[in-house]
Amino acid sequence: MNPSIELCSHPGLDERIVIVRAGDEVDAVFVRTERFNVLIDTLGTPELCRTALDLLEEKAEVRPLIVVNSHMDWDHFWGNAAIAGRAPIIAHAAALDRLRDPATRQVLQDKAGEEARFRDVELIGPDITFSGSMVLNGGDLTLELIHTPGHTPDHLAVWIPELRVCLAVDAVEYPVPEVWSRSADDLRLIRASLERIRDLDARLVIPAHGGTCSPSTVAKNLAYFESLADRVGRLGGSRLADPELGNASGFRLEDFVAIPGDMPSDTLAFYRNCHETNLGATVQAHGEKLKSA
């Protein structure tokens, strides 16, 4: 069953920006400019996306629509079929590699086997891709599409300098983001992306999960990765190889971040898995450091 769609906002958020919330699953964002409207992400199914577009119709005010896919994770782009032929879809060039990866189709097959709502999903890729960064000039507002890899290779964030608002999508997350793999290279990328977002000095930082808009989330994410590196850096070789390290006192998720008491058990399990991947990448990074010393 699809989650319900709600249009909402954050305290202090300009009325030209609307949060499109699909229950606890994900937030997309709608931005109205003088020249066109921009939808950042199309949610997890075409039906969800169509519902969102219907709710946004009054705010759209008959302007052309541009769609941005922040990255090729299922909850962010599986609604593309609702847009195809109606609006151009923009993504980073690395999104094409992910779209062609057999693993992407396997995720769809697996989820369609679990939930009927995914059985009509068609994988639709972007019409326009770019490398580095891209700017959409809407007249009153500028949307800078910034490549922020680390969570995924194709991930991008959106910076609106006139409002000092960063739509960080999954590069920033509460309580913790997840690195793409247990690779030291991916860990370096996500930390660099977090630093880039921090250096924007945004007034509001809006991720796609967690319902927050506080710039302090960026600092907390960076502090989490720094604490991981510091704690792993004190370990000897035998502890580094321990596959159960993430369950040991001092290395569990709750030893690094505060867990809300009302967090659902499945959500907590998800973030524990994120932490395991982050810990694995940190262990690899420390192992490389030891070898080069």
N, C-alpha and C positions, 0 to 999 in steps of 0.2 A: 504494500500500500504506500502510495506517495505521501510524503509529509505535506502539511498545509503550508501555503505560501502567505507570508505577511510582509507588508511594506512598513519599514520602521526607520528610525534615525538614532543618532547619538546626541547627547547634550553638546551644544555648540557647533553642530554640523550644519553647514550651509544647506539651504533648502533645495539647491540644485543637485544635491547628492542624496540618493535614496538607497537604503539597504534593502535588498530583496532576500528575505530570510526563508529558507526551506527547513522549517522545524529546527531540530538540532543537527541537521546534516551538513549544511553549508550556507554561507552568505555569498550572494552575488551583489554587484553594485551597479546602479544606474546613475549616469551623470548627464545632466541637460546643459548644453552650451547654446550660444546664439546660433551657431551654424548647423549643429547636428546633435543627436543623442548618442551616448556610448553605453553599451551594456558590457560590463566586465564579468564574463563567465555566463554560461547558459544552464547551470544546474545539472542535475543527475539524469533527467529524462526529458524527451521532447514535450511530454504532457506538462511537466513542471514549468518548463520554459514558456509554453503557450499560456499557461495560467498567469505567469508573471507578466508577460507582455499585455495581457488583457487588463490586469490591474494597473499597469503603468500607462495605459492608453491616454488617460486625461493629462498626465504629466508630460507625455511625449510631445504634445502640441504640434502634431503634423510635421515634425522635423525628420530628415533622413536618419537612419539608424546605422551605426557602426558597432560591430561586436569584437571584443578582444577576448581571446582565450588565454588565461594566465599561464596555464600549463595543461598537459594531457593526462591529468588524473581524472578518474571517471566522474567524480562529483562536480567537476568544473566544466566539462565539455560535452558530456553525453546528451545534452539538450540541443546540440547544434542543428539537428535535423529540422527543428522548428524554425530555424533562421535561414537555412540554405535556400538561396534564390531570392531572398527578401533583403539581405544586407550583406556587405562584405565582412568576412571573418579574418581577423589579424592575429598572428601568433609569432613567437620567435622561431627562427629557422630550425632550431633543434627539436621543435615539436614534430616535424615531419619524420625524423628518425624514430621518435617514440611511437608515432602513429603506425609506422611500417613494421615495428617490432612485433613478432608473433605473440609476445606476452600481453600486449594490449588487447588483442582479440580473445586471448585466453581468459583475461579478467572478465570480459563481457560474457563469454560463454559460461563461466563459473557463476557469475551473479545472476544471469538469466535462469540458471538452474535452481537458484535459491529463492528468487523473487520474481513473480510474474510481471511486475511493472517494468522490468528491464528487457523483456522479450521482444519489444518493438523498437528497441534502440538501434539506430544505424550510425556507424562510426563515420562522421563527417569531419574532414580536416579543414584547415584554414585556406582562404583564398589568397591571402597576402602574408608573406613572411619577411622577416628582417633579421639582421645580425647586429649585435651591439645594442643600440637604442633607436627609438623612433619617436617622433613628436606629432601629435594630433593638435592642430591649431583650431580651436573652436570659437575664436574671436574673444569672448570674455574670459574663457578658461583655456588653459593649455594642459594637455595630458601627455606627460613624458613616460613612454614605455621603457622601463629600465630592466635589462637582463640581470636577474638576481639568482644565479644557479646555486645549487647546494642541496636544497630540498628535492629538486629534480633538475636535470640538465637544462630543461627548456623554460624554467620558471621566470616570470617577469612580474615586477611590481609597477604600480602607476603613481606618478608624482604629479600633483596639481599645485604648482608653485604659487599661484595667485591666492590660494586658500591655505597653503602650507599643510596640505593633507596628503598623506601617503596611504594608498590602498595596497597594503603589503601582502595580501592573499595568504599564502602558506609559508612565506619566508620568515614571518613572525607568527608565533602561536602561543596561546595560553593553555596549559602551563609551560609546555616546551614544544619547539618544532622538531621535526625529524629529518635527519640527514638522509640523502638518497641511498647510501650504502655504507658498509663498514669500512670504506676506503678512507685513508688519511687525506687523499686529494679532495674528496667530496666534503670532508669535515672542514678543510681549509676554505673551500668555496662558500659553504653556508656561513661560516664565521665572517668571511670577507663581505658577503651580501648583507649580513646584519650590521656590520660596521658602516657600510655604504648607506643603509637606511638611517642609522643613527646620525650620521654626518649631515643628513638633510635638515636636521633640526626641525622636524615636523611639529606642528601644533597638535595634530591628531594622527595616530597610526592605526589603521583599521585592518585587522586580519580577517580571514574568511571563517575562522572558527573561534569560539570563546566569547563572542559578544562584547569585546572590549574595544576601546579606542585610545587608550592611554599610551603615550610615547614611552612610558616607563617599562612597558612590556619588552621593548627592544633591549633596554639595559639589563633587564632580568634574564632574557634569553642569552645575552652575551655572558653575563655573570655565571649562568648555569654551565655553559661550555667551558668557561675559565676554571670553575670549581672542579669540573670533571677532569680537566687536564692536570690540575694541581694534585688532585687525589690519586689519579692513576700514576702520576710522575713519581710518587713515593713508593711504588710497588717494585718488588723484585721480580725476576724472571718467572718463577714458578706461579706466583699469584696472577701474573699477566696472562698465563695460559689457562687459567681456571674458567671453564665454561659456565660455572655457576656464580661468577663474580657479581653479577647484577642482583643476586639474591642475598649477598653478604651484607652485614651491617656496615653502614658507611658508604655503600655503593648502590643502594636502592633508590628508586625515583624520589621517594619521600624524604630521603636524606639530603636532597638537593633543592627541592621546591616544596612549597606548602600545597597539599591536596585539599580542595574544598570538601567539606563533609558531606555535601549533597551531590557530589559527582556520581552519576550512575555507574554501576559496576562495569558495564561493557565499555564505557568511555574511559574509565580508569585502566582497564585492561589494554585498551588501545594505546594509551600514553605510556604504559609500562613497556609495551613493545617498541614504541618510539625510543624510549630511554635505552633499551637493550641495544638497538642499532647505534645510537649515539655513543654509548659506552664502548661498543666494539670498534668503532672508528677511532675513538680516542686511544684505545689500547694499541691499535695499529700505528697511529701517529707516534706514540711514545716508543714503540718498538723500533720504528725507523730512526728516531732520534738517537736511541741507544746504539744502533748499528753504525751510524755516521760519526759517533763521538770518538 
